[in-house]
Amino acid sequence: MNKTHNTSIRSNIMLILGIMIIFSLGNSYFVFQTERNANTKFMWVSHTNEVILGSERFLSHLKDAETGQRGFLLTDNISYLIPYNIGINEVKKSFRIILDLTSDNPQQQKRLIAVNKLMTKKLEELERTIALASTHQQEQALQIVKSNAGKDTMDQIRSQIEAFVDMEILLLNDRLKDFMEQRNNLKLIVYLQVFGTTVLAIFTWFFIKRMLIDPLYTLVRLTEKMQKGEKLSIDNIVKKDEMGFLISSFFKMNETIHSYTKELIHQAHFDELTNLPNRTFAYEALNESTNKQQNSSFKTAVCFLDLNKFKIVNDKHGHDIGDELLKIAAQRLQKSIRDEDVACRLGGDEFLVILNNITNHGQIELVLEGIIEAFSDPVIIKGEHIELSTSIGVSIFPDDSKNDSQLLKYADLAMYSSKINSKHFSFFDKKSMLNKPSDV
């Protein structure tokens, strides 16, 4: 080899090394940017889920306060003031939380301002009736309740919160879509990295082999032949497993992305405590079921479940035991339904069961009796003996309504009827449940 040829080899090798460095840095930058964007999208999805859960807690605490108020008015038992006072404090606390979480959303803030006015009005009505009952003026307090002003206010609050949650669900779906796009972008970059690195490696290998290895091999062979007159064979100069290792690393990265995405989707659709499908999944499952039954002879039954005296268990034994009770209730509920049915946790101590492919009331009652039997056995948690029971309300598509939101509302009303009438379950009845003078 002459000096000019050696200089040319060095220049070409430096050029190839420069291209490889630039390619690696460029790919690393794009991977970093895409991964950072994906993490940002994930944080927004988690934030939206937190807003939805906060809204559910707000309604649940307001319901607890109202339940305590009505229990005190009807029984004059001051023990009902405990859940009432706790509910009042938690309502204000949970409202401040969702207000802070949506501070960057003017539209949601405007809706929360309306909710705040209604909440203030509702709390004033609760406080006024408690004050009257405390001075032995129960009749006047009950007249205020029976005027339905408080019920109308509560219905308006639920309507506003439902609209608020619907907006958050839309945001959640959009943000999940954005995250999936980022995931796909990252996957594309990974594939491009594999392809580009493989092509560059093959090109580099042939270039170095032609420009450096082959000439050196020829030089050594000629030198040895000239000195000793013998031919020297050099095999396996370079190992060929480095590229395989690099490709496997990229595929491991791709597997991590898939696992990360799967976990995110699971978190968005399943309850963290009970591992049952959550409220978002429940709405989607109900919509899918009612759409499927539109042109068939089958029906869909919507069963709204509420654990009896769960608030008392939480207050008496603590939230750890309350959480364990919710897990056990979820397990028993899941085991007591059919394979084609769906059990979900809406939040707090509220569950929803969607019964698919129903032809008559007998099928529904059979499943409900199985649920009640599953809940009949007491529970022992950390040495505490706890009774477990549930009140169930049922609405039927399309008999009661063809609107998913109304079906949920009617099932909730039927559940409340079961509670106040000490029944295990009740079917929704328009005459008796929509035209009642009071929901006390």
C-alpha positions in Angstrom: 0.0 0.0 0.0 1.3 3.5 -0.9 0.9 6.7 1.2 -1.9 8.0 -0.9 -3.9 4.8 -0.5 -3.4 4.8 3.2 -4.5 8.5 3.5 -7.6 7.6 1.4 -8.4 4.7 3.7 -8.1 6.9 6.8 -10.3 9.6 5.3 -13.0 7.1 4.3 -13.0 5.4 7.7 -13.4 8.8 9.5 -16.2 9.6 7.1 -18.1 6.4 7.9 -17.5 6.9 11.7 -18.8 10.4 11.4 -22.0 9.3 9.6 -22.6 6.6 12.3 -22.1 9.1 15.1 -24.5 11.6 13.5 -27.1 8.9 12.8 -26.9 7.6 16.4 -27.2 11.1 17.9 -30.1 11.9 15.6 -31.9 8.7 16.5 -31.3 9.2 20.2 -32.7 12.7 20.0 -35.9 11.7 18.2 -36.4 8.8 20.7 -35.9 11.1 23.6 -38.3 13.7 22.2 -41.0 11.1 21.4 -40.6 9.4 24.7 -40.9 12.7 26.6 -44.0 13.5 24.6 -45.5 10.1 25.4 -44.8 10.7 29.1 -46.5 14.1 28.9 -49.6 12.5 27.3 -49.6 9.8 30.1 -49.5 12.5 32.8 -52.5 14.2 31.2 -54.4 10.9 31.0 -53.7 10.3 34.7 -54.7 13.9 35.5 -58.1 13.5 33.7 -58.7 10.2 35.5 -58.1 12.0 38.8 -60.6 14.7 37.8 -63.3 12.1 37.1 -62.6 10.3 40.3 -62.8 13.6 42.2 -66.2 14.3 40.6 -67.5 10.9 41.7 -66.2 11.5 45.3 -67.9 14.9 45.3 -71.3 13.5 44.4 -70.8 10.6 46.8 -70.0 12.9 49.8 -73.0 15.1 49.0 -75.2 12.0 49.0 -73.7 11.0 52.4 -74.6 14.4 53.8 -78.1 14.2 52.4 -78.6 10.6 53.8 -77.4 11.8 57.3 -79.8 14.8 57.1 -82.8 12.7 56.2 -82.0 10.0 58.7 -81.9 12.7 61.5 -85.2 14.2 60.3 -87.0 10.9 60.2 -85.6 9.4 63.4 -84.4 12.3 65.6 -81.3 10.2 66.2 -78.3 12.4 66.5 -76.0 9.6 65.4 -77.0 10.5 61.8 -75.3 13.9 62.3 -71.9 12.2 62.2 -72.1 11.1 58.5 -73.9 14.4 57.8 -71.1 16.6 59.2 -68.4 14.3 57.6 -70.2 14.5 54.3 -70.4 18.4 54.5 -66.7 18.7 55.1 -65.7 16.2 52.4 -68.1 17.8 49.9 -66.3 21.1 50.2 -62.9 19.5 50.2 -63.5 17.3 47.1 -65.0 20.3 45.3 -61.9 22.4 45.9 -59.8 19.6 44.5 -61.6 19.3 41.2 -61.7 23.1 41.0 -57.9 23.2 41.3 -57.4 20.3 38.9 -59.4 22.0 36.1 -58.0 25.5 36.7 -56.5 25.4 33.1 -59.9 24.6 31.5 -62.2 27.8 31.3 -65.2 25.8 30.1 -65.0 23.3 33.0 -64.4 26.2 35.5 -67.5 27.9 34.3 -69.6 24.7 34.8 -68.0 24.3 38.3 -69.1 27.9 39.2 -72.6 26.9 38.4 -72.2 23.7 40.5 -70.8 25.8 43.4 -73.9 28.0 43.4 -76.2 24.9 43.4 -74.0 23.3 46.1 -74.2 26.4 48.3 -78.0 26.4 47.9 -78.2 22.6 48.7 -76.0 22.9 51.8 -78.0 25.9 53.1 -81.2 23.8 52.7 -79.6 20.9 54.6 -78.4 23.2 57.3 -81.8 24.9 57.7 -83.7 21.6 58.0 -81.1 20.3 60.6 -81.5 23.5 62.6 -85.3 23.2 62.6 -85.2 19.5 63.6 -82.7 20.3 66.4 -85.3 22.7 67.9 -88.1 20.0 67.6 -89.6 21.4 64.5 -89.4 18.2 62.4 -92.7 18.9 60.6 -91.4 22.2 59.3 -88.1 20.6 58.3 -89.9 17.7 56.5 -92.2 20.2 54.7 -89.0 21.8 53.3 -87.8 18.4 52.1 -91.2 17.5 50.7 -91.4 20.7 48.7 -88.9 19.0 46.3 -86.7 22.2 46.1 -83.7 20.2 47.5 -84.4 17.3 45.1 -84.5 19.7 42.2 -81.2 21.3 43.3 -79.7 17.9 43.7 -80.9 16.8 40.2 -79.4 20.0 38.8 -76.1 19.3 40.5 -76.1 15.7 39.2 -76.8 17.0 35.7 -74.0 19.5 35.8 -71.5 17.0 37.2 -72.6 14.4 34.5 -71.9 17.0 31.9 -68.7 17.9 33.6 -67.6 14.2 33.7 -68.7 13.7 30.0 -66.4 16.5 29.0 -63.6 14.9 31.0 -64.3 11.5 29.4 -64.0 13.2 25.9 -60.7 14.7 27.0 -59.6 11.3 28.3 -60.4 9.7 25.0 -58.6 12.5 23.1 -55.5 12.2 25.3 -55.5 8.4 25.0 -55.6 8.9 21.2 -52.7 11.3 21.4 -50.7 8.9 23.5 -51.4 6.0 21.1 -50.1 8.3 18.3 -47.0 9.0 20.2 -46.6 5.3 20.9 -46.9 4.6 17.2 -44.4 7.3 16.4 -41.9 5.8 18.8 -42.5 2.4 17.3 -41.9 3.8 13.8 -38.7 5.4 15.0 -37.5 2.1 16.5 -38.2 0.3 13.3 -36.4 3.0 11.3 -33.5 2.7 13.7 -33.3 -1.0 13.2 -33.5 -0.7 9.4 -31.1 2.3 9.2 -28.6 0.9 11.6 -28.7 -2.5 9.8 -28.2 -0.9 6.3 -25.4 1.4 7.7 -23.7 -1.5 9.4 -23.8 -3.7 6.2 -22.5 -0.8 4.1 -19.7 -0.1 6.7 -18.8 -3.7 6.9 -18.4 -4.1 3.2 -16.6 -0.7 2.9 -14.1 -1.5 5.7 -13.6 -5.0 4.4 -12.9 -3.8 0.9 -10.8 -0.8 1.9 -8.9 -2.1 4.9 -9.3 -5.7 5.7 -8.8 -7.1 2.2 -5.7 -5.0 1.5 -4.2 -5.9 4.9 -4.9 -9.5 4.4 -3.3 -9.4 0.9 -0.2 -7.6 2.4 0.2 -10.1 5.2 -0.2 -13.0 2.8 2.3 -11.7 0.3 4.8 -10.8 3.2 4.6 -14.3 4.6 4.9 -15.9 1.2 7.8 -13.7 0.4 9.6 -14.4 3.7 8.9 -18.1 4.2 7.4 -19.2 0.9 4.2 -20.3 2.8 0.6 -19.3 2.5 -1.1 -17.9 5.6 -4.9 -18.2 6.1 -6.6 -15.9 8.5 -10.2 -16.8 9.4 -12.8 -15.2 11.7 -11.0 -11.8 11.9 -14.2 -10.0 13.1 -17.1 -11.4 15.1 -20.5 -11.1 13.5 -22.9 -11.0 16.5 -22.7 -7.3 17.3 -25.6 -6.3 15.0 -27.7 -9.1 16.3 -27.2 -7.8 19.8 -28.2 -4.3 18.7 -31.3 -5.5 17.0 -32.4 -7.5 20.0 -31.9 -4.3 22.1 -34.3 -2.4 19.9 -36.9 -5.2 20.1 -36.6 -5.2 23.8 -37.3 -1.4 23.7 -40.3 -2.1 21.5 -41.6 -4.8 24.0 -41.3 -2.2 26.8 -43.4 0.3 24.8 -46.1 -2.3 24.3 -46.1 -3.2 28.0 -46.2 0.5 28.9 -49.2 1.1 26.6 -51.1 -2.0 27.8 -50.6 -0.9 31.4 -51.9 2.6 30.6 -55.0 1.3 28.8 -55.7 -1.0 31.8 -55.4 1.9 34.3 -57.8 4.0 32.2 -60.5 1.3 32.1 -60.1 -0.7 35.4 -60.5 0.2 39.0 -57.2 0.1 40.8 -58.6 -1.2 44.1 -60.9 -4.0 43.0 -59.5 -4.6 39.5 -63.1 -4.5 38.2 -63.9 -2.4 35.1 -64.4 1.3 36.1 -67.0 3.9 35.2 -65.5 4.7 31.8 -65.6 1.0 30.8 -69.1 0.6 32.2 -70.4 3.4 30.0 -68.7 1.9 26.9 -70.0 -1.6 27.8 -73.6 -0.4 28.3 -73.5 1.5 25.0 -72.2 -1.5 23.2 -74.9 -3.8 24.8 -77.8 -1.4 24.0 -76.6 -0.9 20.4 -76.4 -4.6 19.9 -79.9 -5.2 21.2 -81.5 -2.4 19.1 -82.8 -4.8 16.4 -83.0 -8.0 18.4 -85.5 -9.7 20.7 -83.1 -9.6 23.6 -82.9 -7.0 26.3 -80.3 -5.5 28.5 -80.8 -5.1 32.3 -78.9 -2.4 34.2 -78.4 -3.3 37.8 -77.2 -0.5 40.2 -75.8 -1.9 43.5 -75.0 0.0 46.7 -73.4 -1.6 49.7 -75.6 -1.2 52.8 -74.1 0.6 55.8 -70.7 0.9 54.1 -70.2 4.4 55.5 -70.6 3.1 59.0 -68.0 0.4 58.4 -65.6 3.0 57.2 -66.2 5.3 60.2 -66.1 2.5 62.7 -63.3 0.3 61.4 -61.3 2.6 59.2 -60.6 2.9 55.5 -58.2 -0.1 55.3 -61.0 -2.5 56.4 -63.4 -0.6 54.2 -61.1 -1.2 51.2 -60.8 -4.9 52.0 -64.6 -5.1 52.2 -64.9 -3.5 48.7 -62.4 -6.0 47.3 -64.3 -9.0 48.8 -67.6 -7.5 47.5 -66.1 -7.2 44.0 -64.9 -10.8 44.1 -68.2 -12.1 45.2 -70.1 -10.0 42.6 -67.8 -11.2 39.8 -68.3 -14.8 40.7 -72.1 -14.6 41.0 -72.9 -13.3 37.5 -72.9 -15.1 34.2 -70.0 -15.2 31.7 -71.8 -12.8 29.3 -72.5 -10.2 32.0 -70.3 -7.3 33.0 -69.6 -6.2 36.6 -68.1 -2.7 37.2 -67.2 -0.4 40.1 -68.6 3.1 39.6 -66.8 4.5 42.6 -67.1 4.5 46.4 -69.4 1.6 47.4 -71.4 1.7 44.1 -71.3 -1.1 41.6 -73.0 -1.7 38.2 -73.9 -5.0 36.6 -74.9 -5.2 33.0 -76.9 -8.3 32.2 -76.8 -9.1 28.4 -79.1 -11.2 26.2 -82.1 -11.1 28.6 -85.5 -12.4 27.5 -87.6 -12.2 30.7 -87.7 -11.0 34.3 -87.0 -14.5 35.6 -83.5 -14.5 34.2 -82.8 -11.2 35.9 -84.2 -12.3 39.2 -82.2 -15.6 39.1 -78.9 -13.6 38.7 -80.0 -11.1 41.4 -80.8 -13.9 43.8 -77.3 -15.3 43.1 -75.8 -12.0 44.0 -77.8 -11.6 47.2 -76.8 -15.2 48.2 -73.2 -14.4 47.5 -73.4 -11.3 49.7 -75.3 -13.1 52.6 -72.2 -14.6 54.2 -70.6 -12.3 56.8 -67.0 -11.2 56.3 -64.1 -11.4 58.8 -61.3 -8.9 58.2 -58.5 -8.5 60.7 -60.6 -10.2 63.3 -63.6 -7.9 62.7 -66.9 -9.6 62.0 -68.7 -7.5 59.3 -72.1 -8.0 57.8 -72.1 -7.6 54.0 -75.3 -6.8 52.1 -76.4 -4.8 49.1 -79.5 -2.9 47.8 -80.1 -3.3 44.0 -82.1 -1.3 41.5 -82.9 -2.5 38.0 -83.8 -0.8 34.8 -84.4 -2.6 31.5 -83.5 -1.6 27.9 -85.7 -0.9 25.9 -88.7 -1.3 28.3 -87.8 1.6 30.6 -85.8 3.7 28.2 -83.6 3.6 25.1 -81.2 6.2 26.5 -78.2 4.9 28.4 -78.1 7.9 30.8 -81.7 7.5 31.7 -81.3 3.7 32.3 -78.5 4.5 34.8 -80.7 7.1 36.5 -83.7 4.8 36.7 -81.6 2.0 38.1 -80.3 4.4 40.7 -83.8 5.4 41.6 -84.9 1.8 41.9 -81.8 1.1 44.1 -82.8 3.9 46.4 -86.4 2.5 46.5 -84.9 -0.8 47.7 -83.0 0.9 50.4 -85.9 2.9 51.9 -88.2 -0.1 51.6 -85.6 -2.6 53.1 -85.8 -4.8 49.9 -83.0 -6.7 48.3 -83.8 -5.5 44.9 -86.5 -3.4 43.0 -87.3 -3.0 39.4 -87.8 0.6 38.1 -91.4 1.7 38.0 -92.2 5.0 36.4 -95.5 5.6 38.2 -94.1 5.0 41.7 -90.6 6.3 41.3 -90.9 9.3 39.0 -94.1 10.8 40.5 -93.3 10.5 44.2 -93.8 13.7 46.2 -90.5 13.2 47.9 -87.3 11.1 47.7 -86.9 11.1 51.5 
